[in-house]
Amino acid sequence: MTRLLMVSPSSMSRSISPRLRPVVMRVYGLRSFTTWFRQLGVLVLMCLLAFPAQAERIRELASFAGVRDNQLVGYGLVVGLDSTGDQTTQAPFTSQSLTNMLSQLGVTIPAGTNLQLRNVAAVMVTADLPPFSRPGQRLDIVVSSIANARSLRGGTLLMTPLKGADGDTYAIAQGNMLVGGAGAQAGGSSVQINQQASGRIPNGALVEREVPLNLGGNGGMLELQLNDSDFGTVQRMVTAINNEFGQSVAYARNGRVIALDGPTDDNARVNFMARIENVQVTPMDAPALVVLNSRTGSVVMNGAVTLRQAAVAHGSLSIMIDTQFGVSQPAPFGQGETVVVPDADIEIDQQEAYLQIVEGAQLNEVVNALNALGATPQDLMSILEALRASGSLRAELEVI
């Protein structure tokens, strides 16, 4: 990491040998050796300011079309559990799967046998197949229970085929489970730490089939896809790539896709793609956006959010209903009946609210203006929505 240090010109001049000072002064025509350092400092500062402050590599902003992961999924059995497996009376597919597996191994179970299994659990196995994976490479897998097993801790996953979206098998999974959670129970009491119904097996799958990927099948033409659509960033990328190669090799197709005229030779194409990924580009500033999480009440906004002047009044309205039940009993030897009579007391409390001016051109000003309202996160969501509708909030609202 580069650090800028504040050093005075006089201290810098003292660090130079006295024998070299007359030479430097004669070459640059300076009367004072300190003046030379001041001019040098100004030149260095101008050079530092000339470089982009937030430049990023293209590999962090975009990816090549076709170079992606492929999702795999499979159904299998985990055995060796310490009486924490599926209850087969409620999950009959577990015993059925075990019966089918044993029949393939030459073990025949008589029809109608009620298998009371406690050490077996039915699971789903998922994995991501990276691009350019070849047979023999290993993958990390995630194993998750699909029935009522209490814990997969200490279990062993039996050989499970992992299939892609086309139904073909691309990997085989098997191995010992690694579960981060733990739990115990006795006498009707139980304690549990973290999740025990799922776990991982590092390098638990072996690739058996590769996904065909031909990057140069269209005469060497490649496509670069941005992670976020932005016309300004696309224009800057095209300019930076063409400047890197000294000729027009990149062409913008839309706000997300850039066409690249790459070489047809495999080795040259790999070198071409490596140079593309390491080109430095300063992306455009993100648009003003406020993200609202309706489940947790979180409100997140970026630095481009601004508030035009507006007046906001925020107050709370609460309604309290208190019902008490009384008994109405007739006089002795009367003809009436004893009945229960409800007595409801309704109270409405409205907090006073005054109009407050909110305005801000920077993020800290916007935050201070909204905090001045004293609203809860849930109320703040409604206030932001109202400010957006009135035209004061210069940002888009996104609810997740």
C-alpha positions, 0 to 999 in steps of 0.5 A: 500500500502506498502512503503519502508522507508530508516532508518539508523541502528544507528537510529534503534538501538536508538529506542530499549530499552537499557535494551534489547540491551545486551540480543540481543547482547548475543543471536546473539553473536554480539559485536555491536548492530548496526551490528545486525541491518545492518545484519537484514536490508540485510536479509529483503532486500533479502526477499523483492527481492525474491518475484515477483515484478509484480505477479497477481491473476489468476482471472485477467489473465484467466477465467473458461470456460462457466462462461461468460456473454450472450448478450440480445437484444430487440425491443421496444417503448419509449413514453412520449417524449416532441415532440422529437420522430420519424417522422412517415412519415419517420419511418412508423414502429413506428406507426405500432408497436404502433398499434400492441401494442394497439390492444393487449391492446384492443384498435382498430385503424381504418385501414388507419388512419394516426398517426401523432406521435411526442412523441413515438420513436422506440428503440433497447434495449441491455443488458448483462446477467451475469453468474449464473443469476436467475429469479427475478434479475435485469439488467442494460439496454441500450436504443438506437433510431433506427429512427429519434428521436431527443432526448429520454430525459424524455421518458419511455420504455414500456415492452420489451422482451429481447431475446438471440441468441437462440430466447428465452426470458430471461428478460423483460425491462421497466422503465424511461430513464436516458439520459446524454445529453441535447439540445435546439433549437429556431429560427433556432438555436440549441445547444446540449450537449452529445448524446441524442439518447440513454440512460440507465435504471439502473436495468431496466430489470427483469430476467425471465429465467436463462441460464443453466450452469453445471460446473462439468458435466464432472466428475469434470473436469474444464477448465481455459482459458487465456485471452491472449495466452502464453505458458510461462504463462500457464507453470507458472500457472500450476506450481503455481496451483500444488504447491498451492494444493500440488499435480497435479491438473492442466494440460496444454492443449495448449497455452491458456487452462489449464485442472483442476481436480476439485471435483465433490461436488458443495460446494467443487468445488466452494472452489476449484475455489476460491482458483484457482482464488487467486493463484499469478502468474507472467505472461511472458513479453508481446511480442514487439508490436507497435500499429498504429491507422490509423484513429487518427494517434496514435502510441503506443508501449510497453517497449519490443520494441527495434531498431537495428542500422539503417539510416533513411532519412525523408523529405516532398514532396509538390506539389502546383498547382495554376490555374488562369483564363484569358479572351481572347477577340478579337479586335473590329469588329473581327471574333473571340470569347471571351474565358476563358483561364486557366493559371496553375502554378505548383510548386514542393517543396522538403524538404532536408533530411539527413540520421540519425542514429536511435538505442535504446535498451530501450523504452526511447531510441527508443522514442528519436530516433524516435522523432529526425526524426521530423516526423508527426504521419502519417509519423511515421507510414510509417517510422516504417513500413519501419524499420520493413521491414528492420529488424531494428524494433524488434517488430510486427506492428498491425494496428487498 
